Amino acid sequence: MTTKIKPEEINIRTQLLPGDLGYIAYIHGWLYAQELNYGLNFEGYVLKGLEEFAHQYDPAKDRVWICEHKEQIVGVMIGVHRGDSLQLRYFILLPDYRGLGLGRKLMDLFISFMKEQGYHKAYLWTTNEQHAAHSLYASYGFRLTEEKESFAFDKPLVDQRYDLITNNTGHLT
């Protein structure tokens, strides 16, 4: 018998701690292998990106949102500064924590940070297999702007770029 998880039991912290990036890589590698049959090249891709992030991380320009339940990381989203844009990366929730409104909460926090920091553009890369994520991104105004075939994660996929552009008042254009 499983206990129902209550959203208010989940803490979201914005401080990056030692060990977080390694665990984020682990979650991605393990979960995407289970759910989507991604291979080791996907985990290598995540590790490479997290290494870059670790070396250029600037808490004034970047933001991490790490979801914890009972002191265990159960979800993550990272906003990475890219010049005048904010890139949404490493957005993942463990299966038991989906459907609780946590994805929307993280997206709200991402959009708020984007506005607070004066970013008028954001983007993300995903794959054609992330159907639930596509709907969530579209509901926040992200639009599909680019597609390219790929075999980067050890299987045929379509990489997809989604962009969000706001005007100077923070409204979508």
C-alpha positions in Angstrom: 0.0 0.0 0.0 1.5 3.3 -1.1 0.9 6.6 0.7 -0.4 9.5 -1.4 2.2 12.2 -1.8 1.0 15.6 -0.9 2.4 18.5 -2.9 3.0 20.6 0.3 5.4 17.9 1.5 7.8 18.7 -1.4 10.4 21.3 -0.7 11.9 23.3 -3.7 15.3 24.7 -3.0 17.4 27.0 -5.2 20.8 26.4 -3.6 23.1 24.1 -5.6 24.9 21.7 -3.2 27.8 19.3 -3.7 26.5 16.0 -5.1 23.4 17.6 -6.8 24.8 17.5 -10.3 26.0 13.9 -10.1 22.6 12.9 -8.9 20.8 14.9 -11.6 23.0 12.9 -14.2 22.1 9.6 -12.4 18.3 10.4 -12.5 18.4 11.3 -16.2 20.5 8.3 -17.2 18.5 5.8 -15.2 15.0 7.1 -15.8 15.3 7.7 -19.5 16.8 4.3 -20.0 13.8 2.8 -18.2 11.1 4.9 -19.9 12.5 5.6 -23.4 15.3 3.2 -23.9 17.9 5.9 -24.2 21.5 4.5 -24.2 24.7 5.6 -22.6 25.2 8.4 -25.1 22.3 10.2 -23.5 23.9 10.0 -20.0 27.2 11.2 -21.6 25.3 14.2 -23.1 23.8 15.0 -19.7 27.1 14.7 -18.0 28.8 17.0 -20.6 26.2 19.6 -20.1 26.3 19.4 -16.4 30.1 19.7 -16.4 29.8 22.9 -18.5 27.1 24.2 -16.1 29.2 23.5 -13.0 32.1 25.5 -14.4 30.0 28.5 -15.6 27.3 28.5 -12.8 26.5 32.0 -11.7 23.7 32.2 -9.1 23.0 35.8 -10.2 22.2 34.6 -13.8 21.3 30.9 -13.4 18.8 29.2 -11.2 18.4 25.6 -10.0 15.1 24.3 -8.6 15.6 21.1 -6.8 12.5 19.3 -5.5 13.0 17.2 -2.4 10.7 14.9 -0.6 11.9 13.4 2.7 15.4 14.7 2.0 15.5 12.8 -1.4 15.8 14.6 -4.8 12.6 13.8 -6.7 12.7 16.4 -9.5 14.9 19.2 -11.0 14.8 22.1 -13.4 17.7 24.4 -14.2 17.7 27.8 -16.0 21.0 28.4 -17.6 22.0 31.9 -18.9 22.9 32.0 -22.5 23.7 35.6 -23.3 20.3 37.4 -23.5 18.4 34.1 -23.3 17.6 31.7 -20.5 17.8 28.0 -21.4 15.5 25.5 -19.6 17.5 22.3 -19.0 17.4 19.1 -17.0 13.6 19.2 -16.3 12.7 15.9 -14.8 10.4 14.5 -12.2 10.4 10.9 -10.8 7.3 9.0 -11.8 5.7 9.1 -8.4 5.9 12.9 -8.4 4.1 13.5 -11.7 0.5 14.6 -11.7 0.9 16.6 -8.5 1.2 20.0 -10.2 4.9 20.1 -9.6 5.7 20.5 -13.3 3.5 23.6 -13.4 5.0 24.9 -10.2 8.5 24.6 -11.7 7.4 26.3 -14.9 5.9 29.1 -12.9 9.2 29.6 -11.0 11.2 29.5 -14.3 9.0 32.2 -15.9 9.1 34.3 -12.7 12.9 34.1 -12.6 13.1 34.9 -16.3 11.1 38.1 -15.8 12.9 39.1 -12.6 16.2 38.8 -14.3 15.0 40.7 -17.4 15.3 37.8 -19.9 12.9 38.3 -22.8 13.8 35.0 -24.5 14.0 31.4 -23.3 14.5 28.2 -25.2 14.8 24.5 -24.6 15.7 21.3 -26.5 13.8 18.1 -26.1 12.8 15.1 -28.3 9.7 14.1 -30.1 9.0 11.5 -27.5 8.3 14.0 -24.7 4.5 14.4 -25.3 3.4 15.5 -21.9 6.3 18.0 -21.7 5.4 19.4 -25.2 1.9 20.2 -23.9 3.2 21.9 -20.7 5.7 24.0 -22.7 3.0 25.1 -25.2 0.7 26.1 -22.3 3.5 28.6 -21.2 3.9 30.0 -24.7 6.8 28.0 -25.9 6.6 27.4 -29.7 8.3 24.6 -31.7 10.9 26.4 -33.9 13.3 23.7 -35.1 13.4 20.0 -35.7 16.3 17.7 -36.7 16.7 14.0 -37.0 19.1 12.5 -34.5 20.6 9.2 -33.3 22.5 10.9 -30.5 20.8 8.9 -27.7 21.4 5.5 -29.3 18.0 5.4 -31.2 16.4 7.4 -33.9 14.7 10.6 -32.6 13.7 14.0 -33.6 15.4 16.7 -31.6 13.1 19.7 -31.1 13.8 23.3 -30.1 11.1 25.3 -28.4 11.4 29.1 -28.0 9.6 31.6 -25.8 9.8 35.3 -26.6 8.3 38.1 -24.5 8.2 41.8 -25.1 9.6 44.4 -22.7 6.6 44.2 -20.5 7.0 40.4 -20.0 4.0 39.5 -22.2 4.3 36.9 -25.0 4.9 38.1 -28.5 
